[in-house]
């Protein structure tokens, strides 16, 4: 597979745009890209048209407690480091008195601030959801600040979703953390803790097979990421498509199926109806919450969610937020040691 062998050592590598980029592994491991003095932040304020809970809206973008691209701070602010179409950028979002303030740094700052309302659910319409179960009605009443985010960035959601295929969340989060810290670049701006912007597509393609292995990623998932980054531009074009058509294009890439495409467009497109099928736990949780059926499969889950057609992902989010889940009857899935495979 591409990326299996390390590129021939040389001091710099010419990019397709005519610039120069140091060899990614050496630069990242040696800390060759130091934090620069923070330039003044770009600032934008925005007033949402209803209740807004930053934690609920942006929480799905966090890939584990040590995610190097996401930090939730004790003061209630949320920091995100993203690779935008304009380049890397860091965004700090805070809310006070019904007003949201966004501060951004780096080449992608203007893009991040332009996308701020959609990131916080401005394109989402919670009023379209009509609860038909008491549990969902109560949960929506208790969580009025829930909006569905739309990041406008496909690869940023796709790659960690691929890493989460068929493994525990602990393994997937560790892989994402390791690869972004090793091959990403320091986030611009006065970040409160060390943060990184995820690697660009070309850098993902140059990761050697042994570093995928060290991060706990098997060949199947690594190959899927490599195939995706080769057509990154085509995948980002799906942002101009309806969520259903976007999923169809994503699933053209071998290794990306309905589970991964749904997990991606839920975040990148704010797809309110992209219910996740093929999940190990979700059918049982939905079945238990709506019908007391902890043995529900995907087909049963979809039948139970039929009354919420067009809003099935929101219904699933509310069920998860309700806390009504079946008691555990089996031990957690064991964490595998890739070094022994």
C-alpha positions in Angstrom: 0.0 0.0 0.0 1.1 3.5 -0.6 3.1 4.9 2.4 4.4 1.4 3.3 8.0 2.4 2.8 9.6 5.6 4.1 10.5 8.2 1.5 14.2 8.5 0.6 15.8 10.9 3.1 16.4 14.4 1.8 16.3 17.8 3.5 13.1 19.0 1.9 10.3 17.8 -0.4 8.8 20.0 -3.1 5.0 20.2 -2.8 2.6 20.1 -5.7 2.0 23.8 -5.2 5.6 24.7 -5.6 6.5 25.3 -2.0 8.6 23.2 0.3 7.8 20.9 3.1 10.2 19.1 5.4 10.0 15.3 5.7 6.9 15.0 7.9 8.1 12.3 10.3 11.5 14.0 11.1 10.0 17.5 11.4 7.2 16.4 13.7 9.2 14.1 16.0 12.0 16.6 16.4 9.7 19.5 17.1 11.0 21.3 14.1 7.9 23.5 13.9 8.1 25.6 17.0 5.2 27.7 18.3 5.5 31.2 17.0 4.5 34.4 18.8 0.8 34.7 18.6 -0.6 37.3 16.2 -3.6 39.4 17.3 -6.8 37.3 17.1 -9.5 37.9 14.6 -12.8 38.3 16.4 -16.4 37.7 15.6 -19.5 37.9 17.8 -22.8 36.1 16.9 -26.2 35.9 18.6 -28.0 32.6 18.1 -31.7 32.6 17.7 -32.3 30.3 20.6 -30.7 28.4 23.5 -27.2 27.2 22.7 -25.1 24.7 24.8 -21.5 24.8 23.5 -20.7 21.5 25.1 -23.6 19.7 23.5 -23.1 21.2 20.1 -19.3 20.8 19.8 -19.0 17.7 22.0 -19.2 15.2 19.0 -16.1 16.8 17.5 -14.0 15.7 20.5 -12.2 12.4 19.9 -11.4 11.4 23.5 -10.1 13.3 26.5 -6.6 13.7 25.0 -7.7 14.9 21.6 -4.9 17.3 20.5 -7.3 19.2 18.2 -10.0 19.9 20.8 -10.0 21.3 24.3 -12.9 22.3 26.6 -11.7 24.7 29.3 -12.9 25.2 32.9 -14.2 28.7 32.0 -16.7 27.1 29.5 -14.7 28.0 26.4 -14.0 25.5 23.7 -10.8 25.5 21.6 -10.5 23.8 18.2 -7.5 23.4 15.9 -8.5 22.7 12.3 -7.0 22.4 8.8 -9.3 24.6 6.7 -9.2 25.3 3.0 -7.2 28.4 3.8 -4.7 26.6 6.0 -4.3 25.7 9.7 -6.3 27.7 12.2 -7.3 27.8 15.8 -10.7 28.8 17.1 -11.7 29.7 20.6 -15.5 29.9 21.2 -17.1 31.3 24.3 -20.7 32.2 25.2 -21.9 34.9 27.6 -25.3 36.5 28.1 -26.8 35.0 24.9 -23.9 36.1 22.8 -21.2 33.9 21.3 -17.7 35.2 20.8 -15.3 33.6 18.4 -11.5 34.3 18.3 -9.3 32.8 15.7 -5.6 32.7 14.8 -3.6 31.4 11.9 -4.1 31.4 8.1 -7.5 29.7 8.5 -8.8 32.3 11.0 -11.0 34.1 8.6 -12.5 30.9 7.3 -13.2 29.6 10.8 -15.0 32.8 11.8 -17.0 32.8 8.6 -18.2 29.2 9.4 -18.8 30.0 13.1 -22.6 30.1 12.9 -22.9 26.8 11.1 -20.4 25.2 13.4 -22.8 26.2 16.2 -25.9 24.9 14.5 -27.2 28.0 12.7 -28.1 25.7 9.7 -30.0 23.3 12.0 -33.7 23.7 12.8 -34.6 21.9 16.0 -38.2 22.8 15.6 -38.5 20.2 12.8 -38.2 17.5 15.4 -41.5 16.3 16.8 -41.1 13.9 19.8 -43.4 10.9 19.7 -42.0 9.3 22.8 -42.2 10.7 26.3 -38.5 10.0 26.9 -37.5 12.1 23.9 -39.9 14.9 24.8 -38.4 15.1 28.3 -34.9 15.0 27.1 -35.4 17.7 24.6 -37.0 19.9 27.3 -34.0 19.3 29.6 -31.5 19.9 26.8 -32.8 23.0 24.9 -29.4 24.0 23.8 -28.8 21.0 21.6 -28.0 21.9 18.0 -26.4 19.8 15.3 -23.0 21.1 14.2 -21.8 21.5 10.6 -18.1 21.8 10.4 -17.8 22.1 6.6 -14.7 19.9 6.7 -15.1 16.3 5.5 -11.6 14.8 6.0 -11.5 16.1 9.5 -14.4 13.9 10.4 -13.7 11.1 8.0 -10.2 10.0 9.2 -11.0 9.6 12.9 -14.2 7.8 11.9 -12.1 5.3 9.9 -9.8 4.9 12.8 -12.8 4.0 15.0 -13.9 1.1 12.7 -14.1 -2.3 14.5 -12.1 -1.3 17.6 -12.7 0.1 21.0 -12.9 3.9 21.4 -9.9 3.7 23.7 -7.8 2.3 20.8 -9.2 4.7 18.2 -8.7 7.7 20.3 -5.1 6.7 21.1 -4.4 6.2 17.4 -5.8 9.6 16.5 -3.9 11.3 19.3 -0.6 9.6 18.3 -0.8 10.3 14.6 -1.9 13.9 14.9 0.8 14.7 17.5 3.4 13.0 15.4 2.5 14.3 12.0 0.4 17.3 12.6 1.7 20.8 13.2 1.4 23.0 16.3 -1.8 24.9 16.4 -1.4 28.7 15.8 -2.3 31.2 18.5 -2.0 31.3 22.3 -3.5 27.9 22.9 -4.0 27.1 26.6 -2.3 23.7 26.3 -0.4 22.0 23.5 -2.6 21.5 20.5 -2.1 20.3 17.0 -3.7 20.7 13.6 -4.3 17.4 11.9 -1.9 16.5 9.0 -2.6 17.6 5.4 -3.6 14.9 2.9 -0.1 14.6 1.4 1.4 14.1 4.9 -1.1 11.3 5.7 -0.1 9.6 2.5 3.6 9.6 3.5 3.2 8.0 6.9 5.2 4.7 6.8 3.5 1.4 7.6 5.5 1.0 10.9 4.1 4.2 12.3 0.6 3.2 11.5 1.4 0.0 13.4 3.0 1.8 16.3 -0.2 3.9 16.6 -2.3 0.6 16.8 -3.8 0.9 13.3 -4.1 -2.2 11.2 -3.4 -2.3 7.5 -7.1 -2.3 6.6 -7.9 1.0 8.3 -4.6 2.5 7.2 -5.3 1.6 3.6 -8.7 3.2 3.8 -7.3 6.4 5.1 -4.6 6.4 2.3 -7.3 5.8 -0.4 -9.4 8.6 1.1 -6.6 11.2 1.2 -5.7 10.5 -2.5 -9.2 11.8 -3.4 -9.5 14.4 -0.7 -10.6 17.2 -3.0 -13.4 15.1 -4.4 -14.6 14.2 -0.9 -14.6 17.8 0.2 -16.8 18.6 -2.8 -19.5 16.6 -1.1 -20.2 19.6 1.1 -22.2 21.1 -1.8 -24.3 17.9 -2.0 -27.2 16.7 0.1 -26.2 14.4 2.9 -27.5 11.3 1.0 -25.5 12.0 -2.1 -22.5 12.8 0.0 -22.7 9.5 1.6 -22.9 7.7 -1.7 -19.7 9.4 -2.9 -17.9 8.6 0.3 -18.9 5.0 0.1 -17.3 4.7 -3.3 -13.9 4.6 -1.5 -13.2 1.0 -0.6 -13.3 0.6 3.2 -15.8 3.3 3.8 -19.3 1.9 4.5 -22.6 3.1 5.9 -21.3 3.3 9.5 -18.3 5.5 8.5 -20.2 7.7 6.0 -23.0 8.4 8.6 -20.5 9.3 11.3 -18.8 11.6 8.9 -21.7 13.6 7.5 -23.3 13.9 11.0 -20.4 16.3 11.7 -19.3 17.7 8.4 -22.8 18.3 6.9 -24.9 18.5 10.1 -27.1 15.7 8.7 -30.1 15.4 11.0 -31.2 12.1 9.4 -27.9 10.2 9.1 -28.6 7.5 11.6 -25.6 5.2 12.3 -26.1 1.6 11.3 -23.6 -1.2 11.9 -22.8 0.1 15.4 -22.2 -2.5 18.1 -24.2 -0.7 20.8 -26.6 1.8 19.3 -29.4 -0.6 18.2 -29.6 -2.0 21.7 -29.6 1.4 23.3 -32.4 2.7 20.9 -34.4 -0.5 21.3 -34.1 -0.4 25.1 -35.0 3.3 25.3 -38.0 3.2 22.9 -39.4 -0.4 23.3 -37.5 -2.1 26.2 -35.8 -4.3 23.7 -32.1 -4.5 24.5 -31.6 -7.2 21.8 -32.7 -4.9 18.9 -30.7 -5.1 15.7 -30.3 -2.5 13.0 -33.5 -3.4 11.3 -35.5 -3.1 14.6 -33.8 0.2 15.4 -34.7 1.7 12.0 -38.3 0.6 12.5 -38.4 2.2 15.9 -37.0 5.4 14.4 -39.4 5.6 11.4 -41.6 8.2 13.1 -38.6 10.5 13.1 -37.8 10.2 9.4 -35.7 13.2 8.5 -34.6 13.6 12.1 -33.4 10.1 13.1 -29.9 11.2 14.0 -31.3 13.9 16.4 -33.6 11.3 17.9 -30.6 9.0 18.5 -28.6 11.9 20.1 -31.5 12.6 22.4 -31.7 9.0 23.4 -28.0 8.9 24.2 -28.4 12.1 26.2 -31.3 10.7 28.2 -29.0 8.3 30.0 -31.5 5.4 29.5 -29.2 2.6 28.4 -29.4 -1.1 29.1 -27.3 -2.4 31.9 -24.0 -4.0 30.9 -24.1 -7.8 30.8 -20.7 -8.6 29.2 -17.1 -7.4 29.8 -15.8 -4.5 27.6 -14.2 -5.4 24.3 -10.5 -6.1 25.0 -7.9 -3.7 23.8 -5.6 -5.5 21.4 -1.8 -5.2 21.3 -0.9 -4.5 17.7 2.7 -5.4 18.4 1.7 -9.1 18.9 -0.3 -9.3 15.7 
